[in-house]
Amino acid sequence: MTTPSQHWNTIFSAKTDPELGWYESNASQTLKFLDLIPQSQNSTVFLPGAGTSVLVDELLARGHKLILNDISDEALNKLRSRIGMNDRLTWLHHDISNPLPDGIPQADIWIDRAVLHFLLEEADIKGYFTNLHSAVYAGGYVLLAEFSTAGAPKCAGLELHRYSVEEMTERMGAAFELVKHEDYTFINPFGDPRPYTYALYKKRNG
Ligand SMILES: C[S@@+](CC[C@H](N)C(=O)[O-])C[C@H]1O[C@@H](n2cnc3c(N)ncnc32)[C@H](O)[C@@H]1O
């Protein structure tokens, strides 16, 4: 049986970035939300499924420290070859539905584009949100960008759990307040529309 890690490694080793269905040539939609966060410059950003996204380059250029996680070591190796080693980077090869290892620094901002929606089992979704809660400082921010309920039922050959902003907000819980949300239709590299729900949350102090 193919493990999720093997599944993603096969995709990342077979395709160049522009051949990936979720590839964005720029991260402007995500950066638009990041710009709503006061004093975000130089803060630490946790990417729970970084893939090979150009967002990484953009965040580095803005001076952020990054925690780059992915279940695919192939994706992380490609990313490492592109951006090189840097003392502002923490690398993590981990299934984000499982408890985070000790010693991972806390983050000011968590940005998930198209990762959470691959978790189907309730225990895995709960594990993801437990990690998110513990990884983000009080006063920090979380951006979730997942296929909306109007979105395609599958991506990368996998079934999806699609999200409304109401479900995101319920799962984020009382510790987070919704700052802004938006329906956004991403046109993928093959010209197909992919409706997403973007939602930015702030973690309450105390
Ligand atoms: C659709 S891609 C999105 C990648 C990147 N966020 C972007 O916007 O380009 C999904 C990413 O999540 C990773 N992934 C899938 N399931 C994961 C899990 N359980 N834990 C960590 N990463 C996971 C995949 O390896 C892949 O890099």
The ligand as an SDF file (V2000), in Angstrom:
LIG
                    3D

 27 29  0  0  0  0  0  0  0  0999 V2000
   -1.5700   20.8030   -2.9320 C   0  0  0  0  0  0  0  0  0  0  0  0
    0.0120   20.8370   -2.2560 S   0  0  0  0  0  0  0  0  0  0  0  0
    0.1660   22.5340   -1.7160 C   0  0  0  0  0  0  0  0  0  0  0  0
    1.5980   22.9210   -1.4880 C   0  0  0  0  0  0  0  0  0  0  0  0
    1.8000   24.3990   -1.0820 C   0  0  0  0  0  0  0  0  0  0  0  0
    1.1210   24.7050    0.1610 N   0  0  0  0  0  0  0  0  0  0  0  0
    1.3340   25.3020   -2.1990 C   0  0  0  0  0  0  0  0  0  0  0  0
    0.3970   26.0800   -2.0000 O   0  0  0  0  0  0  0  0  0  0  0  0
    1.9430   25.2280   -3.2710 O   0  0  0  0  0  0  0  0  0  0  0  0
   -0.1980   19.9750   -0.7240 C   0  0  0  0  0  0  0  0  0  0  0  0
    1.0920   19.8540    0.0760 C   0  0  0  0  0  0  0  0  0  0  0  0
    0.8040   19.3230    1.3600 O   0  0  0  0  0  0  0  0  0  0  0  0
    1.6960   18.2610    1.6440 C   0  0  0  0  0  0  0  0  0  0  0  0
    0.9590   17.3560    2.5610 N   0  0  0  0  0  0  0  0  0  0  0  0
   -0.1000   16.5700    2.2690 C   0  0  0  0  0  0  0  0  0  0  0  0
   -0.5210   15.9300    3.3660 N   0  0  0  0  0  0  0  0  0  0  0  0
    0.2900   16.3290    4.3910 C   0  0  0  0  0  0  0  0  0  0  0  0
    0.3740   16.0140    5.7740 C   0  0  0  0  0  0  0  0  0  0  0  0
   -0.4850   15.1510    6.3390 N   0  0  0  0  0  0  0  0  0  0  0  0
    1.3430   16.5970    6.5190 N   0  0  0  0  0  0  0  0  0  0  0  0
    2.2090   17.4720    5.9530 C   0  0  0  0  0  0  0  0  0  0  0  0
    2.1910   17.8060    4.6430 N   0  0  0  0  0  0  0  0  0  0  0  0
    1.2440   17.2470    3.8680 C   0  0  0  0  0  0  0  0  0  0  0  0
    2.0310   17.6670    0.2910 C   0  0  0  0  0  0  0  0  0  0  0  0
    3.2370   16.9350    0.2850 O   0  0  0  0  0  0  0  0  0  0  0  0
    2.1040   18.9300   -0.5700 C   0  0  0  0  0  0  0  0  0  0  0  0
    3.3770   19.5190   -0.5200 O   0  0  0  0  0  0  0  0  0  0  0  0
  1  2  1  0
  2  3  1  0
  2 10  1  0
  3  4  1  0
  4  5  1  0
  5  6  1  0
  5  7  1  0
  7  8  2  0
  7  9  1  0
 10 11  1  0
 11 12  1  0
 11 26  1  0
 12 13  1  0
 13 14  1  0
 13 24  1  0
 14 15  1  0
 14 23  1  0
 15 16  2  0
 16 17  1  0
 17 18  1  0
 17 23  2  0
 18 19  1  0
 18 20  2  0
 20 21  1  0
 21 22  2  0
 22 23  1  0
 24 25  1  0
 24 26  1  0
 26 27  1  0
M  CHG  2   2   1   9  -1
M  END
$$$$
